[in-house]
Structures are given as structure tokens and as C-alpha cells.
Amino acid sequence: MSGHIDTTMIDRIRESADLVGLVEAEVALKRSGRALKGLCPFHQEKTPSFFVYPDKGRFRCYGCGQSGNAIDWVMTRSGVDFVEALEILAERAGIVIERTESHSRNESGIKKSDVYRVNRWALRWFQAALARPEGEACRRYLAHRGINEASQSRFFIGYAPDSWDRLALAAAKKGIPPALLIEAGLASRREGREGLLDYFHDRLMFPIIDSSDRVLGFGGRTLGDAEPKYINTRETRIFSKRRCLFGADALRGLPFGTCIHVMEGYTDVVMARQQGLEYAVATLGTALTEDHARMLSRFTDRVRLVFDGDSAGRKAAERGAEIFAGAELNLEVCVLPKGKDPCDFLLEGGTAAIGALEESAKDWLDYVLDETSRRHDLSTVQGVARAADELLGMAHEVRNPVKRGLVLDRVARALGLSRDDLSRRLETLKRPARARAAPAAPAAVEESAPVPLTPAQRRGERDVLELSLRSEELARVFLAELKPEDMLHPAHRALFEVMVQVRDAGSAVTAERIDLSVREPEQRAFLNRLVTRAMERGVDDGLGAPSDEEQAKDLLLWFKRQRLKSQLEAAKKAGDLDALIRLKRELEAGVQKKAPSSAPAAAPSREIPTRAPTAPAPLPPDDEDELEF
């Protein structure tokens, strides 16, 4: 993206973030010394191991290791990237983000935050239309499906009137720019004349709201014979139907380990919650995707697919099971009786129907094995061979090697084959993809593959990073004596390169400044683990542990020896006897050599610089009259 938010602005947003308020919206916290503790939202537990430290603006779970600051909390809990997390925190704190170049604006100068706001306005407008006489047909349909008024209000269900421009005209009176309606996917320009056309008309409207309570778009169902029966907001900067789930707003604050039920339609989810099945979501007319699996895995490790009992529903359930097989989820599948969709099934059966879902659910692999057996004649060699290839294609999607091995064991037993034969066949099925690669690919993989690390190398690199996060003085010493190439682990090298960038930018090489420069979720998770270890490092246990400065000297000496060993190996391969003699003498003398004189004499501070977060500005009233454009 072309825009840039400078570190001063990021720092201001982070300092203003109310981490305790963010966490308390999802976790019940109790005072425990200087910290607050509660049940971890990232894994299932009965005894609290999740702590929030208001004075440091950080959280940490001592059970699963998840940690970070307010930015990380919003990124992980809302499933947004670094910049979107900043925008959410800034809006909560009443801060207007200033950019050196426009980041969240398009060419017409429209901000993403404005798109969210106009969608919120449209939600209320559709709701009001449903309550008027023109919404009578929609109200009758909802009553016919058994959806009560409480559910209609809870899901903000509305109506797009049977008119081509009613919403556009209402928006004009409100002062909403036409370009903003177009950007949000709510309208389009008329061809050959001035004015706008509403995108939705004469449809029952379901707002699609994310776990941060932002209105991303809408789904509209026709009440007549128009095709298609359902349409969604077109793809926009904030909405992609392949990445969104209807009902995701209920997942915020979900106790980790709670089962999420994934269904096919809007009314299925509405009825599920109406009958007491709180955590239900639905796709938006698309097949399940890996994006959906990743999204759900942030909230739980248990998912149950609940699909219609017709042939299309059974196929969708099987495809979904295969897609989700690669995720670290405990997955079950429940296919309803033929001719029933979840909405009707739950309406007729009530709480008993929920119990029936629990009892009839199958482990995903059992379901896939059953469906495969139904398609193929397992009494014939050809039928078994085809079934094996289908199941191996699914097993290939399982990334966890232990889980994949267990899948192969189950498939072998189900088909009466040997595990070894299946493993060989799996390798055969994978070969064509490699054969299609460019001839130079093996060399490229060899170069980019991480060098195998000894435990000592891994520990040494990690210690350098942890000491750097504890002390700016030591960070500058390591930066003066070491290079990114000295870090063999890719994650270690990437973080060391960030330290180099911070130094070269003229900033203080502190944990806070490094944090401002790391934006990718995986790298932030790694940084947060190191920061946590750095905060705990060097606690005086009375056993005379070496000081940070002594450890730094030992580490620099160790890295110098490792560099000499690498040069020695290169000299051996080259047959350079003079270099061999010189390097061996340096290596033998290295233990007696003094550490670089640039090591600091004074003991640095044991605390990572932090500032207590200030109270945020109150949220703006969620009132239509406040939504001025």
C-alpha cells in the first residue's frame, strides 16, 4: 500500500489505547497484585492463566504463551491487519490519523472509516423501511419462517424498498456524497443520465457485521421470482464474501473451546440463535475457504459444519471438511435429514433439535470416509484405488505431520490397505506438481532453505535479541559487531534487520521502537514472545547469575568463533593452506581475546521503557444524527 503512518502517530495511538477496557469487553478480569487476571480467550482452561499488566500496557497468557499489546489484541481478536488495528484503536480514542500519504483513501479521497459509517447509516435506513407499510410483505415472510421480532432487532434485519433510487435520494438529503455510496457498493451510476441507482431493491436485508461490530456489507433476499434469490454487496475495499461470515459479530468474547456451528444461510443463523444456539455463523453463498478456517481458528478449536441433507448440502459438507482439514481445528460434520435446512429443523425441534445435532455429529474424517465409500464400490480393485486417491488428496491438505500420519492410518484401516502403500502412493501423487516446476527451482529452494541450527546457535541468536530488547546500549553493541547474516534462523535474522532499520533511521533501538516497525502478525507474535522473555530475564535469584553485560561479551566472543569456524571450513574446501593456518591460530587464541571495548561499562536499566496508557476519549454516540458526512 502506498500510504505511511509515521512512528510518532503509531506511538500516540498505542499510548492512548485502553488495553484493560478492550480485554474486559471479552474477559472477566479480577485484580491480582499489580495485574488483572482471567480465563484465557486464546485457549480452553479452567484456572486463570491470562494476565493483563496495565502499567506496561501488555497482556500475556502463561498457559498458551499468547502475548502482546493493545495493537496485537485487536489484530488477533478482530482478525485485522496492523493498519486496521491502528484505525480501530484511533477511532476509540478519538484520534484522527495523519498520514504522509493517503493509506486508507482511494483516488477519490474516501476513507475506509467513511465506508463503515455509511454502511451503518444504510443499516438503520433499511431497518426503518422494514417497519413502514411498504415492509409488510417482508414482515409476513419473517413470521412465516418463525423469526420473531426480537431476532429481527438483534440481527438488524431490514428491507430495501421496491424502488430504483430511494436509498440514493435519502443519502443525498443526508449529505452523503454519491462517490461514497458507490464505494460502499450501495449504489451505481445511471448509464446515460445523472443520478444513482440503488444496488438493492425489493429485498429482505441482512447486514454483515464483523467481530469488531463494523458493518462490512449486506446480503439481500428477493421475496419474488427475481434471480438470483440472494445477492451480496459487490466486492469492496472492506468486503469480500470469500473472507466474511454472517454472524461473526457474536464471536467476540467467545470462550475458547466453545463449538462454533457453521451453516449455509442467513435464516439458519438467525433461527439457531433464536433457539439458543448462540455461536452460529454462515457463509455468504460461497463454499468454505481457508480464509474462513483461519478466521474461526482465532476464536476456537472446535467447529461443527451443519448443512442441508440434499445432495448439494452433502457435497458442500465434504468439501468444507477437506478445506478445514489443514487447519488446527477439531472438526465435526452434521448433515440434516433430506429436505430440511437448519432453519426449519431448529424451528420445528427447538432445544431437542440442538441435542440431536450434538448426538448426530460425526468426526470429519469418519464423514469423509463414509461419503467416499458411498461413491465407490469397495468390493472392486478399481473402486478401492479411486477411493484411496480421493482420500490421499484430502490427506495431502493436512499440514500437521502427526495429524496426517493418523489420517493415513485411518484410511488404511478403512480400505484394507497397508500404511506403507498409501504413503508411497501419496508421494507419487505429489510428484507431478514438483515436475512442473522450473528447472532452477531446486537450487533456489536450497539457497532459501534455513540452515539447520544447533541448540547452541538457536539459543545464542535468541539471547542476542532478548538482551537487545532489554537494553538500548547492548542493542547498539550487537549492531556494531554483528550482521544480519550472523543470524541463521530466518525469524531471528528478520528481527535483527528491523533493528538495523531502526538504528539507520536515527531512532532509539528500544523494544518500543522495534515494536512500531513490525507489522506482520507472525513476526509480531515472535517479537512478543521475545519481549516477554526479555522482561523476565535477569531477575536476581541470589545465585550470582552473570550480568547482561557479561552475557553480551560471551555472546560476541561465541559469534566470532562461529564466524571463524565458517571461514575455516571455506578455506578447507578451497585448499588455502595459508588461510587455514591463520584462522586456526585466531580460533585457538579467540578464547583468551578480550571482548570488544565498546561493551558498556554501566549496567543498563532492567526495565523495558513503557508508559501507562491514558484514558481514551469516549466513543461517539451511535446515533444516526451524529453520522454527519
C-alpha positions in Angstrom: 0.0 0.0 0.0 1.2 3.5 -0.8 0.5 5.3 2.5 2.5 5.7 5.6 1.7 6.2 9.2 4.7 7.5 11.0 6.0 6.1 14.3 5.0 9.2 16.2 1.4 8.7 15.3 1.5 4.9 16.0 3.1 5.6 19.4 0.4 8.1 20.2 -2.3 5.6 19.3 -0.7 2.8 21.3 -0.3 5.1 24.4 -3.9 6.1 24.2 -5.2 2.6 23.9 -7.2 1.3 26.9 -6.0 -2.3 26.9 -7.9 -3.1 30.1 -11.2 -1.8 28.5 -10.5 -3.8 25.3 -9.9 -7.0 27.2 -12.7 -6.6 29.7 -15.2 -6.4 26.8 -14.4 -10.1 26.3 -12.8 -11.5 29.5 -13.9 -11.2 33.1 -10.9 -9.8 34.9 -10.0 -9.8 38.7 -7.3 -7.9 40.4 -4.1 -9.9 41.2 -1.4 -7.7 42.6 -0.3 -5.2 40.0 -2.0 -7.2 37.3 -5.5 -8.3 36.3 -6.2 -12.0 35.6 -8.9 -14.0 33.9 -9.6 -17.1 31.7 -7.6 -17.0 28.5 -9.6 -16.2 25.4 -7.0 -17.9 23.2 -7.2 -21.5 24.6 -9.5 -23.5 26.8 -8.8 -23.5 30.5 -10.5 -23.8 33.9 -7.9 -22.0 36.1 -7.0 -18.4 35.0 -3.5 -18.1 33.5 -4.2 -14.9 31.4 -2.8 -11.7 32.8 -3.1 -8.0 31.8 -0.4 -5.6 33.1 -2.0 -2.1 32.9 1.3 -0.4 33.9 3.1 -1.9 30.9 0.2 -1.9 28.5 0.7 -5.7 27.8 -1.1 -9.0 28.2 0.2 -12.5 28.5 -1.2 -16.0 28.9 1.2 -18.2 30.9 -0.7 -21.3 29.6 -0.5 -20.9 25.8 2.1 -18.1 25.6 -0.1 -15.6 23.6 1.1 -12.1 24.5 1.3 -8.5 23.2 -0.1 -5.0 23.5 -3.4 -3.3 22.5 -2.5 -3.5 18.8 -1.8 -7.2 19.0 -5.1 -7.7 20.9 -7.1 -6.0 18.2 -5.2 -7.8 15.4 -5.8 -11.3 16.9 -9.3 -10.8 18.2 -10.7 -8.9 15.3 -8.7 -10.6 12.5 -7.4 -7.4 11.0 -4.0 -6.3 9.9 -1.7 -3.8 11.6 -3.1 -0.7 10.0 -6.7 -1.6 10.5 -6.0 -2.3 14.2 -4.5 1.2 14.5 -7.6 2.7 12.8 -9.9 0.8 15.3 -7.9 2.0 18.3 -7.6 5.5 17.0 -11.4 5.7 16.5 -12.0 4.5 20.1 -9.6 7.1 21.4 -10.9 9.9 19.2 -7.6 10.3 17.3 -7.6 11.4 13.7 -4.8 9.5 11.9 -2.5 11.7 10.0 -0.6 10.1 7.1 2.3 11.3 5.0 0.4 9.8 2.0 -3.1 8.6 1.9 -3.2 4.9 3.1 -6.9 4.2 3.6 -8.2 6.6 1.0 -8.8 5.7 -2.6 -8.2 8.1 -5.5 -11.4 10.0 -4.7 -10.2 10.6 -1.2 -12.7 8.3 0.5 -11.5 6.8 3.8 -12.3 3.2 4.8 -13.8 4.5 8.0 -16.3 6.5 6.0 -17.4 3.3 4.2 -18.0 1.7 7.5 -20.1 4.7 8.6 -22.2 4.9 5.5 -22.9 1.1 5.8 -24.1 1.7 9.4 -26.3 4.5 8.2 -27.8 2.2 5.5 -28.4 -0.5 8.1 -30.6 1.9 10.0 -32.3 3.1 6.9 -33.2 -0.5 5.8 -34.4 -1.2 9.3 -36.8 1.8 9.2 -38.1 0.7 5.8 -39.0 -2.7 7.2 -41.1 -1.1 9.9 -43.1 1.1 7.4 -46.2 -0.2 5.5 -44.0 -1.0 2.5 -42.2 -3.6 4.5 -45.4 -5.6 5.2 -44.5 -8.5 2.7 -41.1 -8.9 4.4 -42.6 -9.0 7.8 -45.1 -11.7 6.7 -42.2 -13.7 5.3 -40.2 -13.4 8.5 -43.3 -14.5 10.5 -43.8 -17.5 8.1 -40.2 -18.6 8.8 -40.8 -18.3 12.5 -38.3 -15.4 13.0 -39.6 -13.3 15.9 -39.3 -9.5 16.4 -36.5 -9.9 19.0 -34.4 -11.8 16.4 -35.2 -9.2 13.7 -33.9 -6.5 16.0 -30.9 -8.5 17.2 -29.7 -9.1 13.6 -30.7 -5.6 12.4 -32.8 -7.1 9.6 -34.3 -4.6 7.2 -35.9 -4.0 3.8 -34.7 -2.4 0.6 -37.9 -0.9 -1.0 -39.1 -1.7 -4.4 -37.6 1.5 -5.9 -34.6 2.2 -8.0 -33.3 5.2 -6.1 -35.0 5.6 -2.7 -31.8 5.0 -0.7 -29.7 7.2 -3.0 -32.2 10.1 -2.6 -32.3 9.6 1.2 -28.5 9.7 1.2 -28.4 12.9 -0.8 -30.7 14.6 1.7 -28.3 13.4 4.5 -25.4 15.0 2.6 -23.7 11.7 1.8 -21.5 12.0 -1.3 -22.5 9.9 -4.3 -19.0 8.6 -4.5 -19.2 7.2 -1.0 -22.4 5.2 -1.8 -20.7 3.8 -4.9 -17.5 3.0 -2.9 -19.6 1.1 -0.3 -21.4 -0.9 -3.0 -24.8 0.6 -2.1 -25.4 2.3 -5.5 -24.1 2.7 -9.0 -24.2 5.5 -11.6 -27.0 5.6 -14.1 -26.0 5.0 -17.7 -26.5 7.9 -20.0 -28.1 10.2 -17.3 -27.3 11.8 -14.0 -28.1 10.2 -10.6 -27.6 6.9 -8.9 -29.3 3.5 -8.9 -29.7 1.6 -5.7 -27.9 -1.7 -5.7 -30.5 -3.5 -3.6 -34.3 -3.1 -4.2 -37.3 -5.1 -3.0 -35.1 -7.4 -0.9 -35.0 -8.5 2.7 -31.7 -7.2 4.0 -29.2 -8.9 6.3 -26.3 -6.7 7.5 -22.9 -8.5 7.5 -21.1 -7.4 10.7 -17.6 -8.4 11.8 -16.3 -9.3 15.2 -15.4 -5.6 15.7 -19.0 -4.6 15.1 -18.2 -2.9 11.8 -20.8 -3.2 9.1 -18.9 -4.7 6.1 -21.8 -5.1 3.6 -25.2 -6.7 3.1 -27.0 -9.8 1.9 -30.3 -9.3 0.2 -33.0 -12.0 -0.4 -35.7 -11.5 -3.0 -39.3 -12.0 -2.0 -40.5 -12.6 -5.5 -39.2 -14.6 -8.5 -36.2 -12.5 -9.2 -32.9 -14.2 -9.8 -30.6 -14.7 -8.1 -32.5 -15.4 -4.9 -29.6 -13.9 -2.8 -27.2 -11.2 -3.7 -24.4 -9.7 -1.6 -22.7 -6.4 -1.6 -20.2 -6.4 -4.5 -16.5 -6.7 -3.7 -15.2 -3.5 -2.0 -12.2 -2.5 0.0 -13.8 -3.7 3.2 -16.0 -6.6 1.9 -15.1 -9.9 0.3 -17.7 -12.7 0.5 -14.9 -15.3 0.4 -13.5 -13.9 3.7 -16.6 -12.9 5.6 -19.1 -14.9 7.7 -22.6 -13.9 8.6 -23.0 -13.8 12.4 -19.3 -13.2 13.1 -20.2 -10.3 15.4 -21.3 -12.9 18.1 -17.8 -14.4 18.2 -16.2 -11.5 20.1 -15.8 -12.7 23.7 -16.4 -16.3 22.8 -14.9 -18.6 25.5 -12.1 -20.5 23.7 -13.0 -24.1 23.1 -16.7 -23.3 22.5 -18.1 -25.1 19.4 -18.9 -22.8 16.5 -21.7 -24.1 14.2 -21.1 -23.2 10.5 -24.3 -23.2 8.4 -25.3 -22.3 4.9 -27.7 -19.4 5.1 -28.7 -16.2 6.9 -32.0 -17.5 8.3 -30.2 -20.7 9.6 -28.0 -18.5 11.8 -30.9 -16.3 12.9 -33.0 -19.3 13.9 -30.0 -21.0 15.6 -29.6 -18.1 18.0 -33.3 -17.7 18.5 -33.4 -21.3 19.7 -30.4 -20.8 22.0 -27.5 -22.0 19.8 -25.5 -18.8 20.3 -22.4 -19.3 18.3 -23.5 -20.0 14.7 -22.2 -18.4 11.5 -22.9 -18.9 7.8 -21.0 -18.4 4.6 -22.3 -15.9 2.1 -23.4 -18.1 -0.8 -19.8 -19.4 -1.3 -18.0 -22.6 -0.5 -15.9 -22.6 2.7 -12.4 -21.3 2.2 -9.1 -21.4 4.0 -9.7 -17.8 5.0 -12.8 -18.9 6.8 -10.8 -21.7 8.6 -8.2 -19.2 9.7 -10.8 -16.7 10.9 -12.6 -19.3 13.0 -9.3 -20.7 14.5 -8.7 -17.3 16.1 -11.8 -17.9 18.3 -11.9 -21.6 19.0 -10.5 -25.0 18.2 -14.0 -26.7 17.8 -16.1 -26.3 14.7 -19.2 -28.2 13.5 -20.5 -28.0 10.0 -24.3 -28.2 9.8 -25.6 -28.5 6.2 -28.7 -29.4 4.4 -29.4 -33.1 3.8 -29.8 -32.8 0.0 -27.0 -33.9 -2.4 -25.7 -30.3 -2.7 -25.5 -30.0 1.1 -23.7 -33.3 1.4 -21.2 -32.3 -1.2 -20.7 -28.9 0.4 -20.1 -30.5 3.8 -17.5 -32.8 2.3 -15.7 -30.0 0.5 -15.8 -28.0 3.7 -14.3 -30.9 5.7 -11.4 -31.1 3.2 -10.8 -27.4 3.3 -10.8 -27.4 7.1 -8.6 -30.5 7.3 -5.5 -28.4 7.1 -6.5 -26.2 10.0 -5.7 -27.0 13.6 -9.4 -27.5 14.4 -11.4 -30.3 16.0 -13.9 -30.6 13.2 -17.3 -32.4 13.2 -19.9 -32.7 10.4 -23.7 -32.9 10.8 -25.9 -33.4 7.8 -29.6 -32.9 8.4 -32.4 -35.2 7.1 -33.1 -34.8 3.4 -35.5 -31.9 2.7 -34.6 -30.0 5.9 -32.5 -26.9 6.2 -31.2 -25.8 9.6 -33.7 -23.0 10.0 -36.7 -25.4 9.6 -35.1 -28.2 11.6 -34.4 -25.9 14.6 -37.8 -24.2 14.4 -39.6 -27.5 14.5 -37.4 -29.2 17.0 -36.4 -26.4 19.3 -34.0 -27.4 22.1 -34.5 -31.1 21.2 -33.1 -30.3 17.7 -30.0 -28.8 19.3 -29.5 -32.0 21.2 -30.0 -34.0 18.1 -27.2 -32.0 16.4 -24.9 -32.9 19.2 -25.7 -36.7 19.0 -25.6 -37.0 15.2 -22.4 -35.1 14.6 -19.5 -37.1 13.1 -15.8 -36.6 13.2 -14.9 -35.0 9.9 -12.7 -38.0 8.8 -15.5 -40.5 9.6 -17.8 -38.4 7.5 -15.4 -38.2 4.5 -14.8 -41.9 4.7 -18.5 -42.7 4.7 -19.2 -40.4 1.7 -16.2 -41.8 -0.2 -17.5 -45.3 0.4 -20.9 -44.4 -0.9 -19.5 -43.2 -4.2 -17.2 -46.2 -4.9 -17.6 -49.9 -5.0 -15.1 -51.0 -2.4 -15.6 -54.7 -3.4 -13.6 -54.0 -6.6 -9.9 -53.2 -7.0 -10.7 -50.1 -9.2 -13.2 -48.8 -6.6 -10.7 -49.1 -3.8 -7.9 -47.5 -5.9 -10.1 -44.5 -6.8 -11.3 -44.1 -3.2 -7.7 -44.2 -2.0 -6.6 -41.5 -4.4 -9.5 -39.2 -3.3 -8.7 -39.7 0.3 -5.0 -39.2 -0.2 -5.7 -35.9 -2.0 -7.5 -34.8 1.2 -4.7 -36.1 3.4 -2.2 -34.0 1.5 -4.0 -30.9 2.7 -3.3 -31.8 6.3 -0.2 -29.8 7.2 0.5 -31.2 10.6 2.7 -34.3 10.0 1.4 -36.1 13.1 -2.2 -35.5 12.2 -1.5 -36.5 8.6 0.0 -39.8 9.8 -3.1 -40.5 11.9 -5.3 -39.8 8.9 -3.3 -42.3 6.8 -3.6 -44.9 9.5 -7.4 -44.5 9.5 -7.6 -44.5 5.7 -5.5 -47.7 5.6 -7.8 -49.5 8.0 -11.0 -48.3 6.3 -9.8 -49.5 2.8 -7.9 -52.6 4.0 -4.6 -51.3 2.6 -1.2 -51.0 4.2 0.1 -47.7 5.5 3.3 -48.1 3.6 1.5 -48.5 0.3 -0.6 -45.4 1.0 2.5 -43.3 1.9 4.2 -44.3 -1.4 1.1 -43.5 -3.4 0.9 -40.1 -1.7 4.4 -39.3 -2.7 3.6 -40.4 -6.3 0.5 -38.1 -6.4 2.6 -35.2 -5.2 5.4 -35.6 -7.8 3.7 -34.1 -10.9 3.4 -30.7 -9.1 7.2 -30.7 -8.5 7.9 -31.9 -12.0 6.1 -28.9 -13.4 8.4 -26.5 -11.5 11.0 -24.5 -13.4 14.4 -26.4 -13.7 16.1 -23.8 -11.5 13.7 -24.3 -8.6 15.7 -26.9 -6.7 18.7 -24.6 -6.4 16.5 -21.7 -5.3 14.9 -23.9 -2.6 18.4 -25.0 -1.5 19.6 -21.4 -1.2 16.5 -20.2 0.6 16.1 -23.2 3.0 17.1 -22.3 6.5 20.5 -23.8 7.7 20.0 -26.5 10.3 20.6 -24.9 13.7 22.3 -26.4 16.7 20.7 -25.8 20.0 23.6 -23.5 20.9 23.2 -21.4 17.7 19.5 -21.1 18.3 20.0 -20.1 21.9 22.8 -17.7 21.1 20.7 -15.8 18.5 17.7 -15.6 20.7 19.9 -14.3 23.6 21.2 -11.5 21.4 17.7 -10.4 20.5 16.4 -10.6 24.1 19.3 -8.6 25.5 18.8 -6.1 22.8 15.2 -5.7 23.8 16.2 -5.2 27.4 18.9 -2.6 26.8 19.4 0.0 24.1 23.1 0.2 24.9 23.6 -3.5 24.3 21.4 -3.4 21.2 23.9 -0.9 19.7 26.8 -3.0 20.7 25.4 -6.0 18.9 24.5 -3.9 15.9 28.1 -2.7 15.7 29.7 -6.1 16.0 27.2 -8.4 14.2 25.5 -8.5 10.9 22.1 -10.0 9.9 24.0 -12.8 8.1 25.2 -14.0 11.5 21.6 -14.9 12.3 20.9 -18.2 10.7 17.3 -18.6 11.8 15.0 -16.7 9.4 12.9 -15.2 12.1 16.0 -14.1 14.1 17.5 -12.5 11.0 14.3 -10.7 10.1 14.1 -9.1 13.5 17.8 -8.2 13.5 17.2 -6.5 10.2 14.4 -4.5 11.8 16.9 -3.4 14.5 19.3 -2.3 11.8 16.5 -0.2 10.1 15.5 1.4 13.3 19.1 2.4 14.0 19.7 3.6 10.5 16.5 5.8 10.8 18.2 7.6 13.7 15.7 6.2 16.3 16.5 4.8 19.7 16.8 1.0 19.3 14.4 0.1 22.1 11.7 -2.5 22.4 9.0 0.1 21.8 10.6 1.5 18.6 11.1 -2.0 17.3 7.5 -2.9 18.0 6.4 0.1 15.9 8.3 -1.2 12.9 6.9 -4.8 13.0 3.6 -5.2 11.3 3.2 -8.8 10.1 1.1 -11.0 12.5 3.6 -13.9 12.6 6.6 -11.6 13.2 4.7 -9.7 15.9 3.8 -12.9 17.7 7.5 -13.9 17.7 8.5 -10.4 18.9 6.0 -10.5 21.7 7.4 -13.9 22.9 10.9 -12.4 23.0 9.7 -9.2 24.8 8.0 -11.3 27.4 11.2 -13.3 27.9 13.3 -10.2 28.0 11.1 -8.7 30.7 11.6 -11.7 32.8 15.3 -12.1 32.0 18.0 -11.2 34.6 15.7 -11.4 37.7 18.0 -11.6 40.7 17.7 -15.1 42.0 20.6 -14.8 44.5 22.7 -17.4 42.7 25.2 -14.9 41.2 23.9 -15.2 37.6 26.1 -13.3 35.1 25.1 -9.7 34.3 23.6 -8.7 31.0 27.0 -7.1 30.1 28.9 -10.3 30.8 26.4 -12.3 28.8 26.8 -9.9 25.9 30.6 -10.2 26.0 30.4 -14.0 26.0 27.9 -13.9 23.1 30.1 -11.7 20.9 33.0 -14.0 21.5 30.9 -17.0 20.7 29.7 -15.4 17.4 33.3 -14.5 16.5 34.3 -18.2 17.0 31.4 -19.3 14.9 32.4 -16.9 12.1 36.0 -18.2 12.2 34.8 -21.8 12.0 32.8 -21.0 8.9 35.8 -19.3 7.3 37.9 -22.3 8.3 35.5 -24.7 6.5 35.6 -22.5 3.4 39.4 -22.4 3.5 39.5 -26.3 3.7 37.2 -26.6 0.7 39.4 -24.1 -1.2 42.6 -25.8 -0.2 44.0 -22.4 1.0 46.8 -23.6 3.5 47.8 -20.0 4.5 44.3 -19.1 5.4 43.9 -22.4 7.3 47.0 -21.7 9.4 45.9 -18.1 10.1 42.4 -19.0 11.0 43.4 -21.9 13.3 45.7 -19.6 15.2 42.9 -17.0 15.6 40.4 -19.6 16.6 42.8 -21.1 19.3 43.5 -17.6 20.6 39.9 -16.5 20.5 39.0 -17.7 24.0 41.8 -15.5 25.5 40.9 -12.5 23.4 39.0 -9.7 25.2 35.5 -8.7 24.2 35.1 -5.5 22.2 35.9 -2.4 24.1 32.6 -0.9 23.0 30.7 -3.0 25.6 29.1 -0.7 28.1 30.6 -0.4 31.5 27.5 0.9 33.2 24.7 -1.5 33.9 21.7 -0.6 31.8 18.1 -0.3 33.1 16.4 -3.7 33.8 13.1 -2.4 32.6 11.8 -2.0 29.1 10.7 1.6 28.6 6.9 1.8 28.9 4.3 4.4 29.6 1.0 3.9 31.3 -1.9 4.2 28.8 -4.0 7.2 29.2 -7.8 7.1 29.3 -9.3 7.1 25.8 -11.9 9.7 24.6 -15.4 8.4 24.9 -16.9 6.7 21.9 -19.0 8.9 19.7 -22.8 8.3 20.2 -24.0 5.6 17.9 -26.9 7.7 16.8 -28.0 8.5 13.3 -28.0 12.2 13.9 -24.3 12.0 14.7 -23.4 10.4 11.4 -22.8 13.6 9.5 -20.9 13.4 6.2 
